[in-house]
Amino acid sequence: EPEVTQTPSHQVTQMGQEVILRCVPISNHLYFYWYRQILGQKVEFLVSFYNNEISEKSEIFDDQFSVERPDGSNFTLKIRSTKLEDSAMYFCASSTTGNPSYEQYFGPGTRLTVT
Amino acid sequence: GENVEQHPSTLSVQEGDSAVIKCTYSDSASNYFPWYKQELGKRPQLIIDIRSNVGEKKDQRIAVTLNKTAKHFSLHITETQPEDSAVYFCAARTHGGSQGNLIFGKGTKLSVKP
């Protein structure tokens, strides 16, 4: 069964540094998402992406964040200047187009640790 | 925006008993309600979902009920087993864009004691 993949599995960075988290969505999916989960807390929506542009974004997704689909397979989340509070597990998800399929398939996550 | 409340935050049951987790949502326009199971250190995995045109859905030991009037939905697990132990998240799909994002509840840590 196809799966969403993410790299790296764990990223350690210093405060103020830029990080890029990478995702490969399921190949026939057209909707892409980033979520984050601070340790022990709920999963929080960051941004959704369709047709090479952002569909929705949450309050968390400020100017420090950006997303890109640089080629036909990768979907990236960039944090320009990381803060301590950016430490979290970041999940990528993807879904197909059209009704009735709403299911979002999650990747295994990237644990980001900002020191 | 949508807000999802989930209760209880922790639930401990004996193997073989039933477990019920409840969620409420605020946006009456939400139309899709999935439940995810997350084992420690792993990705959330969809276990069951329900759409707003259906009141109940069952898949073996797992069932979900939806009350649109009251804006709440519940997960029922019967004949619980130790491998059901995990954190369970409910979510509601908002509108917006071509395919709305998911708003999650805070999760319920289910422990099934053998």
Contacts between the chains, C-beta under 8 A, distances in Angstrom:
chain1	res1	chain2	res2	distance
A	31	B	98	6.9
A	31	B	99	4.6
A	33	B	101	6.2
A	33	B	102	7.9
A	35	B	102	7.8
A	41	B	106	7.2
A	42	B	89	6.6
A	42	B	104	4.8
A	42	B	105	6.4
A	42	B	106	4.5
A	42	B	107	5.5
A	43	B	36	7.8
A	43	B	44	6.3
A	43	B	89	6.3
A	43	B	91	7.9
A	43	B	102	7.8
A	43	B	104	4.5
A	44	B	104	7.2
A	45	B	101	4.4
A	45	B	102	6.4
A	45	B	103	6.5
A	45	B	104	7.8
A	48	B	97	5.8
A	48	B	99	7.1
A	48	B	100	7.7
A	48	B	101	5.1
A	50	B	97	6.3
A	50	B	98	5.2
A	50	B	99	6.9
A	51	B	98	7.8
A	55	B	96	6.9
A	55	B	97	2.9
A	55	B	98	6.2
A	55	B	99	7.3
A	56	B	96	4.7
A	56	B	97	4.9
A	56	B	100	7.2
A	56	B	101	5.6
A	58	B	101	7.7
A	91	B	43	6.5
A	91	B	44	7.1
A	95	B	99	6.2
A	97	B	98	7.6
A	97	B	99	7.5
A	100	B	51	6.9
A	102	B	32	4.7
A	102	B	34	7.6
A	102	B	49	7.2
A	102	B	51	7.7
A	102	B	93	6.1
A	102	B	99	7.1
A	103	B	34	7.0
A	103	B	46	5.7
A	103	B	49	6.7
A	104	B	34	7.7
A	104	B	46	7.7
A	104	B	102	6.3
A	105	B	46	7.7
A	106	B	36	7.8
A	106	B	43	4.4
A	106	B	44	5.0
A	106	B	45	7.3
A	107	B	43	6.2
A	108	B	42	7.1
A	108	B	43	4.9
A	109	B	43	5.8
